[in-house]
Amino acid sequence: MTTPCEAADQDAHLHEAAKAAETDQAAEVRDEKHDAVHAMSAAERRAITRHTLLALLAGGFLLLSLAWPWLSPAGARGDATVAQLLAALASLIVAPPVFAGAWHSLKSPSLHGVTDRLIALAMLGAWAVGDMTTAALLPIVMTFGHALEERSVLGSQEAIRALGRLTSGKVRRVSESGAIEEVAYEAIRPGDLVDVLPGARIPADGLVRQGRSSIDNGPITGESLPQDAGDGASVYGGAINLDGPLRVEITQVGEASTLGKVIELMQRAEAAKPPITQALERYMDAYLALVLLIAAIVWFVSANAQAMLAVIVAACPCALVLAAPSTAIAGIAAGARRGILFRNTAFLDKIAEIDSLVIDKTGTLTHGELRLTRACWQPGVDEAQARELAVRLALSSAHPVCRALARERTQSRFATLAPLAEARELRGLGVIAPTPEGVAVLGRAELLAQHVSALPPAPADIDGPSAGLALDGRLLAWFGFDDTVRPEARGALDDLRALGMAREALVTGDRESVARRLAGELGIETVVAQALPHDKLDYVLAEIDAGHHPLVVGDGLNDVLAIKAGSTSVATGERGIDIAVASADVVLLADDLRRLPDCIRLGRACRRIATTNAAIGLAWTVAVIALAALGALSAVASAILHNVGTLIVIANAGRLLRRDDGAIGAKPDSSA
């Protein structure tokens, strides 16, 4: 085998070491935030449930107060007083959550805190004028409105919990004696063997050790077509085993698994605030002061306390507050359905601005591993038998060239092949094994020359690692290997160009000749070859200094510096997911470059809908305030219209979730 093979072997070890180091870094990030995120979401759910129950109880007393004049005996005295007392009791029941929220917002300012303060002020005003019905009805209406918001189709916490349920329940674990025992999911550990029956979900990440089946990875990676999995194939926890029993060795469980990382990324993205929300929070105190000034003017001019209360309620900016977050959360959910994970809602906005692509080669545009690209058979050789012999020899070694040949085992005719019984690996040279037909040899020319007299040279047009196959002193074939281009790469780049990505650069540590050949095949004009990590960083910084917004795409290993520096960065596929948790902005769960243009379309669709939602929220709030100031609306009518505006914004954002995979930006959009 040629020297490039040895380099590939060394690269594989370096890859594993780097990946392990980055995994530790990602684990530290998860450990710091996991408990806080889970505690926060659980506390919020309990608070919403408690407030809803209080609102239901208060609503019962309020209905009783309204019905009391008809329920009491005819001519009974004090009917109005009893009704007022019942309404006052209803208002007191819902008052604590409202005033607690207002007080908390004074200590920890937020946009939702503005609503809490305005409703608290409106309740005080209603109490002051003796309108107990309004004092009770306002917080009841607002509480149910908030509950509807939280339980709408955009409730990402429910989506996260649904993901967690993909790997819950019982697992068929194989004991050391070979017996099958059913255990809880939490009981399995790396190294355990589990049986997965047809139709069942795979409990955790692992490797297939026995069996063959089709796997539906859709819930995890967004892939629409089932993938075949046989001996040695990697499988994801949460994926569905479709048609054949499998025995799987567990490699990762819990947060270390792919599904665990998906959940962690969604939690982090859901908790982040979009840029427009951060901007609005800076001016919320000024907004509150303006609302109180308008309410005071209305009361001074009209002497109408109800109009003043209506203005305060109408000014609750929930529709405007939810304009950006609802769209961002819908975008996160829509991306997750396609195997695209955003670490932060801000990246949805940033990815709509990119105009430059900086992409790595190995593991990104290519598969990142050697594959058999050419077989040069000698005259008179039975190709089928010779290929079978090569595969059986290759199964005895973990060398990158042997792994490439061993992948031929995925073909049905080779599925049952086993390594040759007495195969022996000569490190750095190849594999030899005695057979009934003579000594079989797979390896470099130096090894073949010891067993084949007058060895013909390898074909000159094999550009890359090569290996020869011989049997009983006769050369059977030369094999050529290369890191091949992903079949979808050209189409993905064409889609990016159609979206206005005019600048493209291939920045790689590979040789100049290899990089330029690949760039020519894919139509990339700018090539930076033999680039070290700091060279990639320098190129990205130069793009930024020139006023561009580069999208950096890599596998997350030797691209970490460039990934961190880019305006937006994407880590592709399974190989890069540990790195992505620590450095990249966007993770593509499956090695499918067609998701890159989907990212751009999704970002641009989110920006358009967020802008529309902001306009709707602002116009709706201003219109309701104006009607309330003119005395056309009561405080209760203002509260109802306020919630209608909120639901309109949420429904508009929900359009992202109702689009199919090809509908996001179905027409090429070159606008930034």
Protein Blocks (a to p, Z undefined) as FASTA:
>chain_A
ZZklmmmmmmmmmmmmmmmmmmmmmmmmmmmmmmmmmmmmmmmmmmmmmmmmmmmmmmmm
mmmmmmmmmmpcghiahklmmmmmmmmmmmmmmmmmmmmmmmmmmmmgcfklmmmmmmmm
mmmmmmmnopaklmmmmmmmmmmmmmmmmmmmklmklmmmmmmmmmgcjdddddfkopac
dddfklpcehiacdddehiacfbdcddfbdcddddfklmnopabdcdddehiacdehiac
fkbccddddfbgcjlmmklmmmmmmmmmmmpccfklmmmmmmmmmmmmmmmmmmmmmmmm
nopaklmmmmmmmmpcklmmmmmmmmmmmmmmmmmmnopacfbfklmmmmmmpcbdcddf
ehplmnoiacdfbdcddehiafklmmmmmmmmmmmpcbfklmmmmmmmmpmklmmpccdf
kbccdehibccdddfkbccddddfklmmmmmghiacddfklgcddddddeehiafbdcdd
dddddfklmmmmmmmmmnopabccdddfbdfklmmmmmmmnopabdcehiafklmmmmmm
mmmmnopacddddehlmmmmmmmmpmbdcdehjklmmmmmmmpmbdcfbacfklmmmmmm
mmmmmmmmmmmmmmmmmmmmmmmmmmmmnopacfklmmmmmmmmmmmmmmmmmmmmmpcf
klgokbacfbZZ
